[in-house]
Amino acid sequence: MYKRQGVEGFVTITGGKATTLRGMAETTANVVCAKLGMEKPCQTRDFVLLPHTAYYV
């Protein structure tokens, strides 16, 4: 779609809920890596994230 508009290779991610953002980010990272010719999959599943309460004092 973006190739037609002169920005080939452009990747965008929008929307999502807190429960789906990590999955969306993983898919986006994999798409970007594929476009760059890299075969390394996203590793977000391997890292534990802090809960939102950890950022409030």
C-alpha positions as CSV (number, residue, x, y, z in Angstrom):
1,M,0.0,0.0,0.0
2,Y,2.7,2.5,1.0
3,K,4.8,1.6,-2.0
4,R,2.2,3.2,-4.2
5,Q,2.5,6.4,-2.1
6,G,6.3,6.6,-2.5
7,V,7.3,5.3,1.0
8,E,8.2,1.6,0.3
9,G,9.2,-0.3,3.3
10,F,7.2,1.9,5.7
11,V,5.7,-0.1,8.6
12,T,3.1,1.3,10.9
13,I,1.3,-0.1,14.0
14,T,-1.8,1.5,15.5
15,G,-4.6,0.6,17.9
16,G,-4.6,-2.3,20.3
17,K,-5.4,-2.8,23.9
18,A,-3.0,-3.4,26.8
19,T,-3.6,-7.2,26.5
20,T,-2.6,-7.3,22.8
21,L,0.2,-4.7,22.5
22,R,3.0,-7.1,23.1
23,G,1.8,-9.5,20.5
24,M,1.3,-6.6,18.0
25,A,4.9,-5.4,18.8
26,E,6.2,-8.9,18.2
27,T,4.5,-9.2,14.8
28,T,5.7,-5.7,13.8
29,A,9.3,-6.5,14.8
30,N,9.1,-9.7,12.7
31,V,7.7,-7.8,9.7
32,V,10.5,-5.1,9.9
33,C,13.2,-7.8,10.3
34,A,11.8,-9.6,7.2
35,K,11.8,-6.4,5.2
36,L,15.5,-5.8,6.2
37,G,16.4,-9.3,5.2
38,M,17.1,-10.4,8.8
39,E,16.0,-13.9,10.0
40,K,16.1,-13.2,13.7
41,P,12.7,-13.5,15.4
42,C,11.5,-11.1,18.0
43,Q,12.5,-12.1,21.5
44,T,9.9,-10.3,23.6
45,R,8.5,-13.5,24.9
46,D,11.8,-14.2,26.7
47,F,11.6,-11.1,28.9
48,V,9.4,-10.6,31.9
49,L,7.9,-7.1,32.1
50,L,7.1,-5.3,35.3
51,P,3.4,-4.7,36.1
52,H,2.0,-1.2,35.6
53,T,2.0,-0.7,39.4
54,A,5.8,-0.8,39.4
55,Y,5.9,2.6,37.8
56,Y,3.9,4.4,40.4
57,V,5.3,5.6,43.7
